[in-house]
Every structure is written in C-alpha cells, then in structure tokens.
Amino acid sequence: MRFVTAEYRGAAVCGVLDGDEWCPIPGGATLLDLLRSGSLHLAGDRAARGGVRVPVDELRLLAPLEPPSIRDFVAFEEHVEGVRRSVDGAVGVPPEWYAAPAFYFSNPYAVTGPHDDIPVPPGCRVLDFELEVAAVIGRAGGDLTAERAREHIAGYTILNDWSARDLQARETKVGLGPAKGKDFATTLGPCLVTADELEPYRDGDGFLALDLRVSVNGVEVGQDLLANMGWPFEELVAHASRGTVVRPGDVLGSGTCGNGGCLAEWWGRHGEADPPPLEPGDVVEMTVEGIGTIRNRIVPGVDLPPVPAARVRPRDRDCRT
C-alpha cells in the first residue's frame, strides 16, 4: 500500500493510493495515528473501498507524516569517502565507520513536503541536497535483533537531508553537530510505501536493491543502488534500539547514497565546486524505484543579522573580584 498525506478541504488528510486516485482515511486519522494504533493496512483497505476518490494529481502533497524523531545514518561508504574530503579535508574513511552504524538526530519540526519550496537557510552560502531513503517504524521495540527489527519497519519513503555545507564545516570543527547545518529542512515523500510492497526488490544479501537518481534543473547528477549500504535497514533499526526504544513514526534515514548523491561528494573527489552549490531558482528532483519522485525548488531565505562572536571572559572564580 501507498499512503499519501495531502491538503484536502483545508486540512492535512491521510489517504491511500488506488492507482492514480487518492482515497482519504475515514475519521481524519493521521498516518502517525494509524502507525500507533497498528491499523495501517486495515484503514487503507477500508479507505480504498470507500466512496471518496480524488485524482492524486489534483492534490497538494504534504510530508507523509510528522515524525516524533529523525535519526539520520551515514551508511554509504562511498559517500563518506567523498564528502569527508569536501567538508573537513580528510582523506579516506575513518576506521570507526566500519565498527558500527553512526547517526545523528535531525530536527522533526523542519520536515517539508515532497513539492515544497526550500528557502536558503540564514547565513548559508553553500547549499546542498542529499539523496536518501528512510525507514519508518511501525511498532515500538527496544534492544531488537536485526531479525526482529524487520517486523518493526512499517514502510519506506524518500528523504532529502538538505545541508548548509559552510555552516556544517564550521560547527563540526568544534566536535559537535551537524546542527544548524542540517536544522532547516528535511524533505519526506511523496508517500509511505509499506514494507511488503518492496520485498520483491530484496537481493540475495537481504538489501533492498532500489535504483536512486537525482537531478538538478533536469540534468542528472547522481545515481546509485540502495543495496550499496554498508548495513541493511534491519541492522540500522536494531542499532538504533540498543539500550533504548524506537517508536511508531520514528524515521531512520539511510544516509546519502554514493556516486553523486550530494554535491559535496563530487566537490571532494574533483577538488572543485562543480556542479556549483544550489541557488534560488534551482530545482532538485529525486526518484527512487518503487517509491516515487520528490521535486523541490530553492527560493531565497530570510536575511538575518550575523551571529555574534563569543565574548572572551576573564575566567574569574570569585564573584567578588
């Protein structure tokens, strides 16, 4: 099944796709509501049998859900190799990358829809896209094995982890982040495809072999296979659940694919900003086999005052001096 959240009669409404038609879920339940109640497939079946049908191309699509949390992994070796050189000048892949899947927490309040405009974040001069696929959790669980984790994945969607590379390069030198370099937009969509729909794409090693492509202004700049991840999604979910829990609606990104999954990878490999950073007017389109296409236009952002520098303090220890 494919679940799409759309603007319908002035509200954000979740529905299921039946061919080229969208069938709203009765009662106004959100996708997150359906995941939490465990009624995803049942609600989808009922909606498809209902009387309301709208051509999907007449709707404004929104992000499939408002996730309670977003963990974004870095699971593609080729991406690490290229983008590391671009962002901090380092060569190769750190040995720690191979030891366990690494992730950071992104901002769930900055989620955008599959066709929304993306404003340039304040202070950014080097804007980039990042082509990813995300797993969405359907059942709560902690300390999961990879085998059990598969049962906890409700489905998949496309994720664009937009990046302000200049802000990211500065803040990661402090040993933290990325923070503001990733804080402004994460695009999800165009739908949530339930996990069973993508099982035919699974290869002999247990990875989903989906074709991933990204273009800027109609020119393809990246292509990879999702099966080139260093860990399958089940192992990412299991790792995320170690010592804690994952809950319905949590989003876990694969990390950016290789071979042009972002501009910074090309910059690191070739030693020059070609293709150049994104600018207002540029259109980024991402297509993932079995899921669909998202398409976003870059627009000017808000012009804010510069961030003040730290004040050098005397480090006194006695408030009376």
Secondary structure, DSSP 8 states (H G I E B T S, - for coil): -EEEEEEETTEEEEEEEETTEEEE-GGG--HHHHHHHT-HHHHHHHHHTSS--EEGGGSEE--S---S-EEEE---HHHHHHHHHHHH---S--HHHHHS--EEEE-GGGEE-TT--EE--TT-SSEE--EEEEEEE-S-EES--HHHHGGGEEEEEEEE--EEHHHHHHHHTTT---SGGGSS-EEEEEEEEEHHHHGGGB-TTS-B--EEEEEETTEEEEEEEGGG-SS-HHHHHHHHTTTSEE-TT-EEE----SSSSSHHHHHHHHSS--S--B-TT-EEEEEETTTEEEEEEEE-----------------S-TT-
